[in-house]
Amino acid sequence: MRRHKEQYNPYTLRSLEKAYPYIGWRSYLKSYLSLENLSEDSMEKIVIKQPSYFSWLNSMLAAQEFHKRILVNYVIALLVLVVVCFVDL
């Protein structure tokens, strides 16, 4: 059984930027989700299902332990693993 309450972690853009300052939330939301009119005071809820992942990602970006290219490749590999189950081979 899933724990839905644990997966519901609402943030505003401002609170996301404060909690995870090394992740470029504004540029991500504008470019990948086509949110051109994203205001500074937007109170829209952004739900994060796994804050622990973003804490890890934020700490990796802050420490700069890895080259960004390695991190990008890792994220792309994760996306491929998620999508591959939908591909009929």
Secondary structure, DSSP 8 states (H G I E B T S, - for coil): ---HHHH--EE-HHHHHHHSTTS-HHHHHHHHS--TT--TT----EE-S-HHHHHHHHHHHHHT-S-HHHHHHHHHHHHHHHHGGG---
